[in-house]
Amino acid sequence: MLNLDFHPSGRHFLQIPGPSPVPERILRAMSLPTIDHRGPEFGRLGLKVLKDIQQIFQTTQPVMIYPASGTGAWEAALVNVLSPGDEVLMYETGHFAALWHKMASRLGIKTRVISMSGETDGIPNAWRHGVQIDLIAEHLKKDSSHAVKAVCVVHNETSTGVTSNVHAVRVLLDELKHPALLMVDTISGLACAPYKHDEWGIDVSISGSQKGLMLPPGISFNALSQKAINVSKTAKMPKAFWAWDEIIELNKTGYWPYTPNTHLLYALSEACDMILDPQHGGLEAVFTRHKRFAAGVRAAVNAWGLPIQCADEKVYSPVLTGVILPSSVDADAVRKTIYERFDCSLGTGLGKLKGRMFRIGHLGDTNDLTLMGTLAGCEMGLKISGLKVQGGVQAAMDFFSSNPIPIPIPIPKPIPRPNPK
Ligand SMILES: Cc1ncc(COP(=O)(O)O)c(C=O)c1O
């Protein structure tokens, strides 16, 4: 047997930027019995989640649900709309943008990678800023033959805590009358930061279950545009499992061409009920919640006097905050101390940032008090590690107490029972 439930008392604080803590309501939904994936009950579940997820992406177009992690949905997006030898423009904002590029290269797609140049204190400037529209414009203006078939950008870069303005890329493509598709990774942005697939003119949006949707890892998504569907009909990259055409057809009746991940669909149904619940303010309230959490966490980091990785406040992420430590300190050693002493997991520095920073996730099943506990764990751990920090916990308390949540937590009403005779 695995011994995962080993914490002696209290709950483990899972404050990495995904997988995020899963609400108990969702865990309970997953404990329902498995049903026949070709039976009528399943068809109703399928239709419900397919409709709900459209609302989360803010689209009326089809959304593919794959039994795969986000990486699978990246591949699905690329192979459905591209042909061997096609060229794509990819913007590197961080580790995940770089991994998407690596995948495209492995698939034999010609990639042009662009990003901000230079570095400051050993950290690439590109990994501290959002997508720079001028750089994309510079490249597309030179592409008079329209060799670039797609522009790929990451909405919320989970390795850096930067949320780019991806709508600006659509505005640019339209201004230049460039026909390239716009493909966006919103794996950690969806259901945390505002995202409007249709209104922003995104052709393929890619997302995953284990971030803002508050589900365990295991399902991922492609939201499509009519243009992307049209292009997919003649695109020649080999594809079978990922092919949209059969899935779109079967989804019309609530089924899939293969065995879907039934229990994660139960979880998705429950998560959408929670996220879209008008009593709690629906999607807009979810965005406000994450923005407020992020501001509280940044108040603490600023008080500690440590640099926030995102160097441009216009693109601060509502999902996570990257905290840069002095180059003389090993950020992973600090994380280890915080884990061992306070039972709290923080995100590690990825790729080029290994050992230079840690990431505090403020998404999933979390609230002011779990964040206060997390920040207390961080402040104590930083001090134990020899950093002279103070006042962060107080600054976050001041922020949360002077900025109340917009909709107070309702007091549960008693369940009505018939009067005894
Ligand atoms: C922005 C982003 N893109 C892609 C991925 C890869 O997704 P997965 O690990 O689910 O395959 C992640 C995972 O954290 C991510 O945060």
The ligand as an ORCA input file, in Angstrom:
! r2SCAN-3c Opt
* xyz 0 1
  C       0.902     26.577    -18.645
  C       1.072     25.090    -18.690
  N       1.140     24.488    -19.891
  C       1.281     23.160    -19.988
  C       1.397     22.359    -18.876
  C       1.569     20.879    -19.038
  O       0.418     20.227    -18.576
  P       0.452     18.753    -17.968
  O       1.528     18.732    -16.943
  O      -0.943     18.583    -17.422
  O       0.722     17.820    -19.099
  C       1.336     22.939    -17.609
  C       1.459     22.123    -16.393
  O       1.632     22.594    -15.304
  C       1.173     24.339    -17.519
  O       1.105     24.942    -16.335
*
